[in-house]
């Protein structure tokens, strides 16, 4: 069964009524293990496993929390994987396989445009769902302003999982962001929390599923739009942001606030830095196959956070104080000149 534990294999067999004949790892995420599992009746299912030793182990980002999202979206007009079962101990989830692929590199320009627009449409449909109609269980913030609650969650993850390995800019950045949360005008939605290329499947014409909901939370839809822009930039801009945002507006009918996007881009980058720090702290600072991406990305994030904060209106002294060492670390890194300059962030006004 290729690394799939006997206990997990037996659970899959009990839930599906079929025998496991093979299993192989899917994806490159450091937070969870994901398996493609072949059954003797010809089906292929997917297992998400929490080993209890990953970078977000012991935090609020549990598989029980992720399972609540899939259950809440069962009747929503958003393509997601079908949750078949959750293990009684909360350590594994079983899904139907979402058809399609996450590869965007082989698409023609027309196909790329169609996928971008349909992806925006799917996000718009998600954000248009009245959050009060969703049973989000552990994601509910009990009357707190949702973005403030999410910032507090990530501060707790930083304190618990990063220790001395935390990127220096993340603490003052979180403090500034917590004090400057934009007024959402009463607009609160379920946010995917890690939206963008790599976290959805398509079949060249339409989106077949939004994937990886471990960072999902209640919040401002601009949070997801900023995630799309950040992931898109880091992956070489495979999506046309203008098409994505156009599809989003058509589906939900909301306007895009550029200032809000700037704030949430900074928050997205801070979350990314904390995720990278937690992954590398988990391995004792050692770069492993599971954390190679995080180790390469980490030097980019600090100067990118500082630039994003400036664009969001932050003029706190720490921005200029931390910029020289952050820039020096980036310029000496292995991917300087490959990924692009951290200050070369997408211009949202052009994208809109």
C-alpha positions in Angstrom: 0.0 0.0 0.0 3.0 2.3 -0.5 3.4 4.0 2.9 -0.4 4.1 3.7 -0.6 2.7 7.2 -2.5 -0.5 7.8 -4.8 1.2 10.2 -5.7 3.9 7.6 -6.1 1.3 4.9 -8.5 -0.8 7.0 -10.5 2.3 7.7 -10.8 3.1 3.9 -11.9 -0.4 3.2 -14.5 -0.3 6.0 -15.9 3.0 4.7 -15.9 2.0 1.0 -16.7 -1.7 1.1 -13.8 -2.3 -1.3 -10.2 -3.5 -0.9 -7.3 -1.1 -1.2 -4.9 -2.3 -3.9 -2.6 0.7 -4.1 -1.9 4.1 -2.7 0.4 7.0 -3.6 1.1 10.5 -2.2 -0.6 13.4 -3.9 0.6 17.0 -3.8 3.5 18.6 -2.0 1.9 20.2 1.0 3.7 20.2 4.3 0.6 20.5 6.6 -1.2 17.3 5.7 -0.5 14.1 3.8 -2.9 13.4 0.9 -3.2 10.0 -0.8 -4.7 8.8 -4.0 -6.1 5.3 -3.1 -7.0 2.7 -5.7 -9.8 0.2 -4.8 -10.4 -3.2 -6.3 -13.8 -2.1 -7.6 -12.1 0.4 -10.0 -12.7 3.5 -7.9 -10.0 6.0 -6.9 -10.6 7.9 -3.7 -8.6 10.5 -1.8 -7.5 10.5 1.8 -6.4 13.5 3.8 -4.3 12.4 6.8 -3.2 14.4 9.8 -0.2 12.6 11.2 -0.1 14.8 14.4 3.4 15.9 13.7 3.0 18.4 10.9 3.7 22.2 11.2 0.1 23.1 12.2 -0.4 20.1 14.6 -1.9 21.2 17.9 -3.4 24.4 16.4 -7.0 25.2 15.5 -6.4 24.1 11.9 -7.7 20.6 12.4 -9.2 18.1 10.0 -12.4 18.3 12.0 -12.5 22.0 11.1 -11.9 21.2 7.4 -14.6 18.5 7.4 -17.1 21.1 8.7 -16.5 23.2 5.5 -17.2 20.3 3.2 -20.3 19.4 5.1 -21.5 23.0 5.0 -21.0 23.2 1.3 -22.9 20.0 0.4 -25.8 21.9 -1.1 -24.0 25.1 -2.1 -23.6 25.9 -5.8 -19.8 25.5 -5.5 -17.8 22.5 -6.9 -16.1 20.8 -4.1 -15.0 17.2 -3.4 -17.7 15.0 -1.9 -16.7 14.1 1.7 -17.4 10.3 2.1 -16.3 9.9 5.7 -14.3 11.4 8.6 -12.5 9.1 10.9 -13.8 8.9 14.5 -10.5 10.2 15.9 -10.5 13.2 13.6 -7.2 12.2 11.9 -8.4 11.4 8.4 -10.9 12.4 5.8 -12.1 10.4 2.8 -13.2 12.0 -0.4 -14.3 11.1 -3.9 -11.6 12.0 -6.5 -12.2 15.4 -8.1 -11.9 15.0 -11.9 -9.5 17.2 -13.9 -6.1 18.6 -13.2 -4.5 21.6 -11.5 -2.1 22.0 -14.4 -2.4 25.4 -16.2 0.8 25.4 -18.2 -0.5 23.3 -21.0 -3.6 25.4 -21.7 -4.0 27.6 -24.7 -4.6 31.4 -24.2 -8.3 30.9 -24.8 -8.5 28.0 -22.4 -6.5 29.9 -19.8 -8.9 32.8 -20.0 -12.0 30.5 -19.7 -10.6 28.8 -16.7 -9.7 32.1 -15.0 -13.1 33.5 -15.6 -14.9 30.3 -14.4 -12.7 30.1 -11.3 -13.6 33.7 -10.5 -17.3 32.7 -11.0 -16.9 29.8 -8.5 -15.4 32.1 -5.9 -18.2 34.6 -6.5 -20.8 31.9 -6.0 -19.0 30.9 -2.7 -19.0 34.4 -1.4 -22.6 35.0 -2.4 -23.8 32.2 -0.1 -25.3 33.7 3.1 -22.9 32.6 5.8 -25.8 32.5 8.3 -27.2 29.7 6.3 -24.1 27.6 6.7 -23.4 25.3 9.7 -19.7 26.0 10.0 -19.3 24.6 13.5 -15.7 25.2 14.6 -15.3 28.0 12.1 -17.9 30.2 13.8 -16.4 33.3 15.5 -19.3 33.9 17.9 -19.9 37.6 17.3 -16.3 38.7 16.9 -15.2 40.6 13.8 -14.1 37.7 11.6 -10.9 39.1 10.2 -9.8 40.1 13.7 -10.5 36.6 14.8 -8.5 35.1 12.0 -5.6 37.4 12.7 -5.7 36.3 16.3 -5.7 32.6 15.1 -2.5 33.2 13.0 -0.9 35.1 15.9 -1.5 32.0 18.0 -0.1 29.7 15.3 3.0 31.9 15.1 3.5 31.9 18.9 2.9 28.1 19.2 4.6 26.7 16.2 7.4 29.2 15.0 9.3 30.1 18.2 12.7 31.7 17.5 12.4 30.7 13.8 9.6 33.2 13.2 10.2 35.8 10.4 10.9 39.1 12.4 8.4 41.2 10.3 5.4 38.9 11.0 4.8 40.0 14.6 4.7 43.8 14.0 2.8 43.2 10.7 0.1 41.3 12.5 -0.2 44.0 15.2 -0.6 46.7 12.5 -3.1 44.6 10.5 -5.2 43.9 13.6 -5.4 47.6 14.3 -6.4 48.5 10.7 -9.0 45.9 9.6 -11.1 47.5 6.8 -14.8 48.0 7.3 -16.4 45.2 5.3 -19.7 47.0 5.3 -21.4 44.0 6.8 -20.2 41.7 4.0 -19.0 38.5 5.6 -18.6 35.3 3.6 -17.0 31.9 3.9 -13.5 32.3 2.5 -11.6 29.5 1.0 -8.5 30.8 2.7 -5.8 29.6 0.2 -7.4 30.5 -3.1 -5.6 30.5 -6.4 -3.6 28.3 -8.9 -2.7 24.9 -7.5 -5.8 24.7 -5.3 -8.5 23.9 -7.9 -9.0 21.4 -10.6 -10.3 22.1 -14.1 -11.1 20.3 -17.4 -9.8 23.0 -19.7 -13.3 24.6 -19.9 -14.6 24.7 -16.4 -13.7 24.3 -12.8 -14.4 20.8 -11.4 -13.5 21.4 -7.8 -12.0 23.8 -5.2 -9.4 22.0 -3.2 -7.6 22.2 0.2 -9.9 24.1 2.6 -7.6 23.8 5.7 -7.3 27.6 6.0 -11.0 28.3 5.4 -12.6 30.9 7.6 -15.4 33.5 7.9 -14.2 36.8 6.5 -14.1 39.5 3.8 -14.3 38.1 0.2 -11.3 40.4 -0.6 -9.2 38.0 1.4 -9.7 35.3 -1.2 -9.2 37.7 -4.1 -5.9 38.7 -2.6 -4.9 35.0 -2.2 -5.5 34.5 -5.9 -3.2 37.4 -6.8 -0.4 36.3 -4.4 -0.5 32.6 -5.5 -0.8 33.7 -9.1 2.3 35.8 -8.9 4.4 33.2 -7.1 3.4 30.6 -9.7 4.4 32.7 -12.7 1.0 34.4 -13.2 -0.8 31.5 -15.0 -4.2 33.1 -14.5 -5.4 36.4 -15.9 -6.4 38.4 -12.8 -8.7 40.6 -14.9 -10.7 37.6 -16.1 -10.8 36.0 -12.6 -12.1 39.2 -11.0 -14.6 39.8 -13.8 -16.0 36.3 -13.3 -16.2 37.0 -9.5 -18.1 40.2 -10.0 -20.6 38.7 -12.4 -21.3 35.8 -10.0 -21.7 37.7 -6.7 -22.6 41.2 -7.8 -20.1 42.8 -5.3 -17.7 45.6 -6.1 -13.9 45.2 -5.7 -12.3 47.6 -3.3 -8.7 48.2 -4.2 -7.7 49.4 -0.8 -9.2 46.3 0.8 -7.2 44.2 -1.7 -4.0 45.9 -0.6 -4.7 45.2 3.1 -5.6 41.5 2.5 -2.5 41.0 0.2 -0.4 42.0 3.2 -2.3 39.6 5.5 -2.0 36.8 2.9 1.8 37.2 2.7 2.1 37.2 6.5 0.1 34.0 6.7 2.4 32.5 4.1 5.5 33.5 6.1 4.0 32.0 9.3 3.2 28.8 7.4 6.8 28.6 6.0 8.3 29.3 9.5 6.1 26.7 11.1 7.1 24.1 8.5 10.8 24.8 8.9 10.6 24.9 12.7 8.8 21.5 12.5 11.9 20.0 10.8 14.4 21.7 13.1 15.4 24.2 10.4 16.3 21.3 8.0 15.2 21.6 4.4 13.4 18.3 3.5 11.5 17.2 0.4 8.3 18.3 2.2 9.6 21.8 3.0 11.8 22.6 0.0 9.3 25.1 -1.3 8.9 26.8 2.0 12.6 27.1 2.5 13.0 28.7 -1.0 10.0 31.0 -0.6 10.8 32.3 2.9 13.4 35.0 1.9 11.0 36.4 -0.6 8.2 36.9 1.8 9.7 39.4 4.3 10.4 42.1 1.8 7.2 41.4 0.0 5.3 41.8 3.2 6.9 45.2 3.8 6.1 46.4 0.3 2.5 45.2 0.7 2.2 47.0 4.0 3.4 50.2 2.4 0.8 49.8 -0.4 -1.9 49.2 2.3 -1.0 52.6 3.9 1.3 51.4 6.7 3.9 54.1 7.6 5.0 52.5 10.9 8.7 52.8 11.7 9.3 49.0 11.7 8.7 48.9 7.9 11.8 51.0 7.1 13.8 49.5 9.9 13.3 45.9 8.8 13.6 46.5 5.1 17.4 46.4 4.8 18.0 43.1 6.5 15.0 41.5 4.8 16.2 42.8 1.4 19.8 41.5 2.1 18.5 38.1 2.9 16.4 38.0 -0.2 19.3 39.2 -2.5 21.6 36.4 -1.2 19.0 33.7 -1.5 19.0 30.9 -4.1 16.0 32.1 -6.0 16.7 35.9 -6.2 16.3 36.8 -9.8 14.3 33.7 -10.5 11.0 34.5 -8.7 11.1 38.2 -9.5 11.6 41.2 -7.2 9.5 41.2 -4.0 8.5 44.8 -4.6 7.1 44.0 -8.0 3.6 43.2 -6.8 0.7 43.1 -9.2 -1.1 46.5 -9.7 -4.7 45.8 -8.8 -5.9 48.9 -10.6 -4.6 47.4 -13.8 -6.1 44.0 -13.1 -9.5 45.6 -12.5 
